Amino acid sequence: MAAAEKLFLANGVEATTISSIVEEAKVAKGTFYHYFAHAGRGCAPPIAVWVMWLCRIDRLARRAFLP
């Protein structure tokens, strides 16, 4: 999550890719997908909730501050 947060803040949510997150976190892309495919059985994985929240904040901020 620290790698994702760092990249979201530096590049924005839309410009941050899974590839850049796994590269920053130094984990294999397959590990990332495997963890999040199995982490939330019955509930959303914490990072998924966090990412959805960030995307919503980003959209709201764009509507409020961009012409």
C-alpha positions as CSV (number, residue, x, y, z in Angstrom):
1,M,0.0,0.0,0.0
2,A,2.9,2.3,0.7
3,A,4.1,1.9,-2.9
4,A,0.6,2.6,-4.3
5,E,0.2,5.7,-2.1
6,K,3.6,7.1,-3.1
7,L,2.8,6.7,-6.8
8,F,-0.8,8.0,-6.5
9,L,0.5,11.1,-4.8
10,A,3.4,11.6,-7.3
11,N,1.6,10.7,-10.5
12,G,-2.1,10.8,-9.8
13,V,-4.5,7.9,-9.6
14,E,-5.3,7.7,-13.4
15,A,-1.6,7.7,-14.4
16,T,-0.6,5.0,-11.9
17,T,-0.6,1.5,-13.2
18,I,-0.5,-1.9,-11.6
19,S,2.9,-2.4,-13.3
20,S,4.3,0.7,-11.7
21,I,3.0,-0.3,-8.3
22,V,4.5,-3.8,-8.3
23,E,7.8,-2.4,-9.6
24,E,7.9,0.2,-6.8
25,A,6.9,-2.5,-4.2
26,K,9.4,-4.9,-5.7
27,V,6.9,-7.8,-6.0
28,A,5.8,-9.9,-9.0
29,K,2.7,-8.8,-10.8
30,G,1.3,-12.4,-10.4
31,T,1.8,-12.1,-6.6
32,F,-0.2,-8.8,-6.6
33,Y,-3.1,-10.4,-8.5
34,H,-3.0,-13.6,-6.5
35,Y,-3.1,-11.8,-3.2
36,F,-6.0,-9.5,-4.1
37,A,-7.9,-12.3,-5.8
38,H,-7.8,-14.3,-2.6
39,A,-7.5,-11.7,0.2
40,G,-11.1,-10.6,0.3
41,R,-13.2,-13.7,0.1
42,G,-16.5,-12.2,1.1
43,C,-15.2,-8.7,1.5
44,A,-13.3,-6.2,-0.6
45,P,-9.5,-6.2,0.1
46,P,-8.4,-3.2,2.0
47,I,-6.4,-1.7,-0.9
48,A,-9.4,-2.0,-3.2
49,V,-11.5,0.0,-0.8
50,W,-8.7,2.5,-0.5
51,V,-8.2,2.9,-4.2
52,M,-12.0,3.3,-4.8
53,W,-12.0,6.0,-2.1
54,L,-9.0,7.8,-3.8
55,C,-10.7,7.7,-7.2
56,R,-13.8,9.2,-5.8
57,I,-11.9,12.0,-4.0
58,D,-10.0,12.6,-7.3
59,R,-13.2,12.9,-9.3
60,L,-14.8,15.2,-6.8
61,A,-11.8,17.4,-6.7
62,R,-11.6,17.6,-10.4
63,R,-15.3,18.7,-10.6
64,A,-14.8,21.3,-7.9
65,F,-11.5,22.9,-9.0
66,L,-11.2,22.3,-12.8
67,P,-13.1,24.3,-15.4
